[in-house]
Amino acid sequence: MSQLPVWAQWVQLVATGAIALFAAFIAYKQWRLAQQRVVMDLFERRMAVYDEARDVIGSIVREGRADNTIFFRFAKATDRVEILFGDEVVAYVNATRERINKMAMHSDMLAGGEMDLPERKVHAGAKGKIMMELVDFYREFPRLMMPYVRMTQRLK
């Protein structure tokens, strides 16, 4: 038998339970904090892709042309899209990458200068059509990626 009086044993039992509950509460809060940190890190990575892609498209729209440097900037900016987003965003980014590549080709052809007027019109028309599709990037890309950047859990 124990040497402690009964009341002291009860105090010891209650204190042990309270300490166990407090430790469980701390563990839960640490788990929630880690979970929120993962959500925030993922958000930041996704927004970095968004910002970099917008910068590249912005330079194309401002300059009215594209070249291989811009194409590779966009490819580098979006190289982690498969990891961070779903299939619909990946498909849109791949289509945009192809548009930039075609725009660079048409820009190079027009810059060459040695072509007849009908061929020049074909390249200018194709370049203009691609430019309008790239301008749509500002409407389409945010709509596609919005479900991936929503923070669905409340941060307390």
Beta strands, then each sheet from edge to edge (+ up, - down):
end
